[in-house]
Amino acid sequence: MEKMVRSVPRRPDPAHWRGRRVLLTGHTGFKGAWLAYWLQKMGTHVSGIALPPEGQPNLSEALGLATQIDSRYLDIRNAGLLKQELQRIQPEVVFHLAAQALVRPGYAHPLETFATNVMGTANLLEAMRGVASIRAAVLITTDKVYKNLEHMAPYPETAELGGYDPYSASKAASEMVIASYRDAFLREQGIALAVARAGNVIGGGDWSCDRLLPDAVRAWQQDRLLHIRRPDAVRPWQHVLEPLSAYLCLAELLPQNPGYACAWNFGPDGAATVREVIQFATQAYGRGRTEFATREEGPHESGLLALDVRKAREELQIYERWSLQESIARSMRWYRDFEQGIPAAVLCARDLEAYEAN
């Protein structure tokens, strides 16, 4: 994919977020914990709604978020309790990240995946009705909402939605629900609502199963052989701070720009194979053994996926700041240093300060 001419990237404005009331669903997940941390550092009044964090370690507990923000453990499939919480919080901005966010668990638990990703989203949208304080909402779906044609042409926001596997299909279906609530109810209420479709994220503090770098770190820390099922799968990889910065910038712009209440792709200019990412990661981590499968294994997953991000570049001035190599190097350094006992808050602060200074 041809590289685009860059300009100065838009950055989140800390003054905009200082003292603002924000509801963040999914704050116990990887991306959610990073976003809660960033907002809290800017002086935002963050209220988090999520399931309890899973597994040990996890970034939410490592950062001590339960004591730093208004944290509530609540299943978004519970419409009644969710509505009560929004009435209590009276947020000005909503970020929706809560989801069943992995492809392979979607195959194992399809009904739970659809219930969480479709009806959980509908429950949140319904709970937002009548909450007069809300001015902007950014709902996060995925780069996998597109009907995948297995070609290298990047998908623009206007491409057909679809989904072979339950995770992808549930996220595509949730976008129809989002569009319906935006058009039928929330626009008239004065809520500017946008959808963000982000590429594959990497970064320190992700310990989810069936994600590439967490699986690699677990294997290499235990001196186990890492087995890669689909080494030639192509994805748009980016450091976690890249899409989070985009979400924050978009939320800042929405109230004064009703035309931005639509779908946005956020990702890098290009894409890379799993094999390339692991090769960079091995070099950055300094140790680790890997074997690459010679044929596809496991349930169906998209082989080729790239995002057309020109709209975000041209209209929002949102550009990636870190290359793939730097993103991987910083991620692996985070894991190495955490293993050596450096607190997660120190490591997150280091990356955030470097990113903001870039």
C-alpha positions, -999 to 999 in steps of 0.1 A, spaced: 0 0 0 14 34 -10 25 56 19 6 88 25 20 122 29 21 130 66 12 161 85 13 169 122 -9 143 139 -38 154 161 -33 148 198 -57 145 227 -61 177 246 -57 172 283 -75 204 291 -106 190 273 -106 159 296 -98 175 329 -128 172 352 -150 157 325 -173 128 335 -166 98 313 -182 64 313 -159 36 300 -172 1 295 -147 -27 295 -121 -10 317 -109 -43 330 -97 -54 296 -64 -46 280 -74 -16 259 -99 -5 285 -73 -5 313 -49 15 292 -77 41 283 -88 43 319 -52 49 330 -47 76 303 -80 94 312 -72 93 349 -38 108 342 -55 137 325 -77 144 355 -109 129 341 -137 116 364 -137 80 350 -165 56 358 -159 20 346 -184 -7 340 -170 -42 332 -169 -78 343 -142 -86 369 -107 -89 354 -98 -124 342 -66 -143 348 -33 -134 366 -17 -111 359 -40 -86 344 -34 -49 336 -64 -36 355 -53 -50 388 -16 -43 381 -25 -6 377 -48 -6 407 -77 9 388 -103 -3 412 -90 23 437 -83 50 412 -116 53 393 -153 47 400 -151 10 391 -182 -12 390 -184 -48 381 -215 -53 360 -225 -75 330 -237 -53 302 -263 -80 294 -281 -69 325 -302 -40 310 -318 -29 342 -286 -25 362 -268 -9 333 -296 18 330 -294 25 367 -256 30 365 -259 55 336 -285 74 355 -262 75 385 -231 85 366 -246 111 343 -216 109 319 -207 136 294 -188 111 272 -192 74 267 -165 50 254 -179 15 248 -151 -12 248 -169 -40 267 -171 -71 245 -163 -107 239 -133 -97 219 -116 -128 206 -122 -150 175 -115 -185 189 -136 -181 221 -164 -169 197 -164 -203 181 -165 -220 216 -192 -198 230 -212 -183 201 -244 -175 220 -225 -157 247 -206 -138 221 -237 -126 203 -255 -118 236 -226 -97 248 -216 -80 216 -251 -74 201 -275 -72 230 -250 -58 254 -244 -30 230 -282 -25 225 -286 -24 263 -260 4 265 -276 24 237 -311 20 254 -296 31 287 -282 62 270 -317 73 260 -329 100 283 -295 107 299 -293 144 291 -257 149 302 -243 128 273 -229 148 244 -205 123 226 -201 85 224 -175 64 207 -184 27 203 -156 4 195 -161 -26 171 -133 -42 151 -115 -43 118 -131 -77 113 -166 -63 107 -160 -63 69 -171 -91 47 -136 -105 40 -129 -112 4 -93 -124 10 -76 -98 -10 -49 -73 -1 -70 -42 -11 -76 -23 22 -113 -20 33 -127 15 34 -155 24 58 -180 20 30 -172 -16 23 -198 -43 29 -201 -56 65 -201 -93 72 -185 -120 93 -178 -157 89 -170 -164 125 -193 -155 154 -171 -128 168 -168 -110 135 -205 -115 127 -216 -103 162 -195 -71 158 -210 -64 123 -245 -70 137 -238 -46 165 -230 -19 140 -266 -22 126 -279 -18 161 -257 13 167 -268 29 134 -305 23 142 -302 39 177 -282 68 163 -308 76 136 -340 67 155 -332 81 190 -298 95 199 -292 121 173 -324 138 182 -314 137 218 -282 156 210 -257 127 213 -231 126 186 -223 89 182 -194 74 162 -181 39 156 -144 31 157 -130 1 138 -94 -4 150 -67 -27 136 -50 -54 157 -35 -38 189 -3 -48 207 14 -34 237 26 -42 272 0 -54 297 -20 -77 274 -21 -112 288 -52 -124 269 -51 -160 255 -51 -165 218 -33 -132 211 0 -133 194 24 -114 216 9 -125 249 11 -161 237 47 -155 227 57 -140 260 41 -168 280 60 -194 260 93 -177 260 93 -168 297 88 -206 304 113 -216 277 86 -234 258 84 -236 220 59 -211 206 37 -227 179 23 -203 153 -9 -216 136 -11 -191 107 22 -175 101 12 -159 68 -20 -142 80 -18 -105 73 -31 -79 98 -30 -41 104 -9 -41 136 -6 -10 158 5 -1 194 -25 2 217 -19 39 223 -25 46 186 -62 37 185 -68 51 221 -54 84 210 -78 83 180 -108 75 202 -100 105 224 -95 129 195 -127 118 179 -147 122 211 -133 157 215 -144 166 179 -179 150 179 -201 175 197 -191 204 173 -189 182 142 -221 162 137 -208 149 104 -182 129 123 -209 108 139 -202 78 115 -178 49 112 -140 54 112 -111 31 105 -81 36 128 -49 17 120 -15 19 103 -7 28 67 0 -9 59 -1 -44 72 23 -72 81 22 -110 85 22 -129 117 56 -143 108 71 -108 104 57 -97 138 71 -127 155 105 -122 139 106 -86 152 94 -97 186 120 -125 190 148 -100 182 134 -74 206 128 -99 234 162 -114 231 152 -150 235 125 -174 224 120 -205 202 93 -206 175 79 -231 150 57 -220 122 29 -243 109 32 -254 73 -6 -256 68 -36 -238 83 -48 -251 117 -79 -246 137 -112 -230 128 -116 -205 99 -100 -171 104 -94 -144 78 -61 -147 60 -57 -112 46 -69 -80 62 -59 -44 58 -77 -11 65 -81 20 43 -74 48 68 -74 77 45 -106 92 59 -91 95 94 -59 109 80 -75 135 58 -105 146 79 -92 141 115 -54 144 109 -49 112 128 -16 95 119 3 67 135 33 79 155 52 46 161 63 22 134 56 -15 137 92 -22 147 91 4 175 57 -7 186 69 -43 190 102 -32 206 83 -12 232 58 -40 239 85 -66 245 105 -42 267 74 -37 288 70 -74 293 107 -79 301 107 -51 326 75 -63 343 90 -98 346 119 -81 364 95 -65 389 90 -30 376 55 -19 384 29 -17 356 22 20 364 58 29 359 59 10 326 27 25 313 38 60 323 71 55 304 53 45 272 26 72 275 52 99 281 72 87 251 41 86 229 29 120 239 64 135 232 66 119 198 
